[in-house]
Amino acid sequence: MIILFVSDQTRSKQFYHAILSVDALLDVPGMTEFPLSHETSLGLMPEDNIVTILNEGIPNPKKATGIPRGELYLFVMNPAESLQRLANQGGKIISQVGLRSWGDRVGYGLDPDGHLIAFARTPTDVEK
């Protein structure tokens, strides 16, 4: 499972439900979980909840809200459509879909908390 620390669990749940087009597997106070594949899911945990787990001396994640520190790289059928759904739900497009040097067609956006999301598709030989 991949867990993102979010400032507003309800807002993030609605955002990811819309851009992933899947229902949450779990939705309880403190954690919402969406399936990404048979083996992987995306968890959304409020920043306040993770603070209760961290030891003294570890920076509070709230101090880094809006600063991309990782990337959620999602393979989808239509990256441009997924990127537009992100924008329609209040996310920010930062790079339109294009063929990247590693061979995937990828577009990038930010969720409302500033987490970087890539929507990717590996083109077939005909599409390259």
C-alpha positions in Angstrom: 0.0 0.0 0.0 1.1 3.5 -0.8 -0.1 6.1 1.8 -0.4 9.8 1.2 -0.7 12.2 4.1 -3.5 14.6 3.3 -4.8 17.8 4.9 -8.5 17.0 4.4 -9.5 13.3 4.2 -13.0 13.9 2.8 -11.8 16.3 0.1 -9.0 13.9 -0.9 -11.4 10.9 -0.9 -13.7 12.7 -3.3 -10.7 13.8 -5.5 -9.2 10.3 -5.8 -12.6 8.7 -6.3 -13.2 11.0 -9.3 -9.7 10.7 -10.9 -9.3 6.9 -10.3 -12.9 6.1 -11.2 -13.0 3.4 -8.4 -14.8 3.2 -5.1 -12.9 3.1 -1.8 -12.2 -0.3 -0.3 -12.1 1.2 3.1 -13.4 4.6 4.4 -13.1 5.1 8.1 -12.0 8.1 10.2 -8.2 8.2 9.7 -7.9 6.2 6.5 -9.5 5.9 3.1 -8.1 3.2 0.7 -8.5 2.8 -3.0 -7.5 -0.2 -5.1 -4.8 0.5 -7.7 -4.2 -3.1 -8.7 -4.7 -6.6 -7.2 -1.6 -6.1 -5.1 -1.5 -2.4 -4.5 -3.8 0.2 -3.0 -3.6 3.9 -2.2 -4.3 5.0 1.3 -5.2 8.6 2.3 -4.3 9.4 5.9 -5.0 12.7 7.6 -1.8 14.6 8.5 -3.0 14.9 12.1 -3.2 11.1 12.4 0.4 10.4 11.3 1.7 13.0 13.8 0.4 10.7 16.6 2.7 7.9 15.3 5.8 9.9 14.7 8.5 10.1 17.4 9.7 13.5 18.7 12.3 15.0 16.4 10.7 13.8 13.2 9.3 16.8 11.2 5.5 17.2 11.0 4.3 16.4 7.5 2.1 19.5 7.6 5.3 21.5 7.2 5.8 20.1 3.7 2.3 20.3 2.4 2.5 21.4 -1.2 6.1 20.4 -1.7 6.3 17.4 -4.0 8.6 14.7 -2.4 7.5 11.7 -4.4 5.4 10.7 -7.4 2.3 8.6 -7.8 2.9 7.1 -11.3 -0.3 5.5 -12.6 -0.7 3.6 -15.8 -4.0 4.4 -17.4 -5.7 3.8 -20.8 -6.0 7.5 -21.6 -3.6 9.8 -19.8 -5.1 13.0 -21.3 -8.5 12.1 -20.1 -7.2 11.3 -16.6 -5.2 14.5 -16.5 -8.4 16.5 -17.4 -10.4 14.7 -14.6 -7.6 15.8 -12.2 -8.0 19.4 -13.3 -11.8 19.2 -13.1 -11.6 18.0 -9.5 -9.4 20.9 -8.4 -6.0 19.5 -9.2 -3.4 21.4 -11.1 -2.0 20.3 -14.5 1.8 21.0 -14.5 2.7 19.2 -17.8 0.5 18.0 -20.6 0.7 14.5 -21.9 3.8 13.9 -24.1 6.2 11.2 -25.1 9.0 11.1 -22.6 12.6 10.0 -23.1 11.9 6.6 -21.3 9.2 5.7 -23.8 5.9 6.4 -22.0 3.3 9.0 -22.9 2.9 10.9 -19.6 1.1 13.9 -18.2 1.7 15.4 -14.8 -0.5 17.1 -12.2 -0.8 18.0 -8.6 -3.5 16.9 -6.2 -5.0 19.5 -3.7 -2.2 18.7 -1.2 0.6 19.1 -3.8 1.3 15.4 -4.4 2.7 14.8 -7.8 0.6 12.4 -10.0 1.7 11.0 -13.3 -0.8 9.5 -15.7 1.1 7.2 -18.1 0.6 4.9 -21.0 3.3 2.8 -22.7 2.6 3.3 -26.4 2.6 0.4 -28.8 5.1 0.4 -31.6 2.4 1.7 -34.0 1.8 4.7 -31.7 5.4 5.7 -31.2 
